[in-house]
Amino acid sequence: MTSERQDRLSDAAVFLTVLLGYLSARSHFFNFDGVACAIAVELSDFKHLVHGNHLLYGVLGWAFDSALRLAGFKGDALYSLQLLDCLLGAAGAAALAGLLRRLGAARTEAALAAAALSASYAWWMWSLEAQVYMLGAVPLILAFSEAAREKPRPWAVGLWHALSMLGHAGHCVAAPALLWLLWAHSREKRDALAYFAWAAAAVVAAYVLAGLMAVKPASMNELRLWLLGSAAIGQSRSFHWHADLGVLDSLRAWSLTTLRVFCDFTRATGPARALGIVLAALPLAAAASAFRRPAREAKALGLWLLGHAAIYSTWEPTTIVYRVVDLPALWALVWLGIDELHVTAKARAILLAGWGAAAGLYNWHAAVGPDTDPKRNVEYQESLEVGRRTPPEAWVAATARNQVFYPYFGARRPLNLRYYGTPAALAARVAELEARGESVFVTGRTLKEFPGLTGKVVVEKLEGDLLRLRATASRRAGPGKG
């Protein structure tokens, strides 16, 4: 058997092993964006599937869901999207194994490092959840692996990077790392220009097609809002950088999140929390040691990390999902750092296997396992209860994830509190709906998040935690049954 065939079999083994592990338990965390995407998939709402910040995920999710249904799948679209992310997470682990072999790792070490990536908290968590970020991270690994070849193909680097940017536009900041690697290999300007041309052409073509066929903006303002995406989701719809902390607090939060991508110790206390911090610090220390005598690949990996840090050190530095893309670069640096120790291959394998096993057990018990328990998801349970105990035409006051949970899991219309800045504004909306004969409900937990409302409307206590909002005390209609 040729060495190339053995490499492919090893990568296939990594992919299948990680995939089976991910498929063994379904996440019931259900993040906001994943549920929103599932709604758009089930409605075939392409205008909202081609999000301006991550153009490709929704369309790919729709195609994947459609293919599953042709094969007989009867589940919900959210589960289809979760299956897609499981596949992407496993593919990313296999891609990292290939990259590490290109950097000089033996087959066993590369596979063990890929397993360690798959056991890292952020990679594991977001491989189980429906979200866009895996789709951006996986092709970026492949782009870097292509750029690290002895004779890289600039067009292939460009197309892989374009796919990464279509997965999430923020991955454009990886361009300096890829350009540096290409230049280090050939010193030819034409290679850099070819890479840039292929990447830019693919991205621009995709956005033009999406704009013409799905979004169809009627004005320049609509085009602006589509392209800005999450940067213009406030009520003013103007550009807003999501930086709610000062510079020092942002850097502190970003540093804490850098540890959490390996192990989520924030849910633990006492010795368990300390153990998680130690487990998270070990690979970071190994990655840092790769810069003692950095090879060109280590410098390029550093540029990969610095490019993303330029954004996410201030843009929502506590949001861990943005840091998923850091993990492949960090684990490549971990292997380079361990290699700098000049220990035996057996010792390197033991270090990687030991960390992967310890972190896997820790992350499962501390974070991933609890998120697979539907009873721990308060908003999800509320949505199911609302669907059981309210009439089909009801409105339900919603905040946070319940803005999409109520329509998806409870089949009820959400009265989105983010659009009502004052209790008086919400009371007026309740009166308007009541005048049309439509009922409005709210849970006790949501009501506590909107203080002052009880002075503007009448709150009728129903069974359990469910309440009904009424504009006047004189109207007495029953809550109905759903």
Stockholm file with secondary structure:
# STOCKHOLM 1.0

chainA/1-482         MTSERQDRLSDAAVFLTVLLGYLSARSHFFNFDGVACAIAVELSDFKHLVHGNHLLYGVLGWAFDSALRLAGFKGDALYSLQLLDCLLGAAGAAALAGLLRRLGAARTEAALAAAALSASYAWWMWSLEAQVYMLGAVPLILAFSEAAREKPRPWAVGLWHALSMLGHAGHCVAAPALLWLLWAHSREKRDALAYFAWAAAAVVAAYVLAGLMAVKPASMNELRLWLLGSAAIGQSRSFHWHADLGVLDSLRAWSLTTLRVFCDFTRATGPARALGIVLAALPLAAAASAFRRPAREAKALGLWLLGHAAIYSTWEPTTIVYRVVDLPALWALVWLGIDELHVTAKARAILLAGWGAAAGLYNWHAAVGPDTDPKRNVEYQESLEVGRRTPPEAWVAATARNQVFYPYFGARRPLNLRYYGTPAALAARVAELEARGESVFVTGRTLKEFPGLTGKVVVEKLEGDLLRLRATASRRAGPGKG
#=GR chainA/1-482 SS CCHHHHHHHHHHHHHHHHHHHHHTSCCCCCCHHHHHHHHHHHHTCHHHHSCSSSHHHHHHHHHHHHHHHHTTCCSCHHHHHHHHHHHHHHHHHHHHHHHHHHTTCCHHHHHHHHHHHHHSHHHHHHHHSCCSHHHHHHHHHHHHHHHTSSSCCHHHHHHHHHHHHHHCGGGGGGHHHHHHHHHHHHCCHHHHHHHHHHHHHHHHHHHHHHIIIIICCSSHHHHHHHHHGGGGCSTTCSCCCCCCSCHHHHHHHHHHHHHHTTCCGGGCCHHHHHHHHHHHHHHHHHHHHTTSSCCHHHHHHHHHHHHHHHHHTTSSTTCGGGGTTHHHHHHHHHHHHHHTTTCCHHHHHHHHHHHHHHHHHHHIIIIIHHHTCGGGCHHHHHHHHHHHHSCTTCEEEECTTHHHHHHHHSCCEEEEGGGCCSHHHHHHHHHHHHHTTCCEEEEHHHHHTSTTGGGTSEEEECSTTEEEEESCSSCCCCCCCC
#=GC SS_cons         CCHHHHHHHHHHHHHHHHHHHHHTSCCCCCCHHHHHHHHHHHHTCHHHHSCSSSHHHHHHHHHHHHHHHHTTCCSCHHHHHHHHHHHHHHHHHHHHHHHHHHTTCCHHHHHHHHHHHHHSHHHHHHHHSCCSHHHHHHHHHHHHHHHTSSSCCHHHHHHHHHHHHHHCGGGGGGHHHHHHHHHHHHCCHHHHHHHHHHHHHHHHHHHHHHIIIIICCSSHHHHHHHHHGGGGCSTTCSCCCCCCSCHHHHHHHHHHHHHHTTCCGGGCCHHHHHHHHHHHHHHHHHHHHTTSSCCHHHHHHHHHHHHHHHHHTTSSTTCGGGGTTHHHHHHHHHHHHHHTTTCCHHHHHHHHHHHHHHHHHHHIIIIIHHHTCGGGCHHHHHHHHHHHHSCTTCEEEECTTHHHHHHHHSCCEEEEGGGCCSHHHHHHHHHHHHHTTCCEEEEHHHHHTSTTGGGTSEEEECSTTEEEEESCSSCCCCCCCC
//
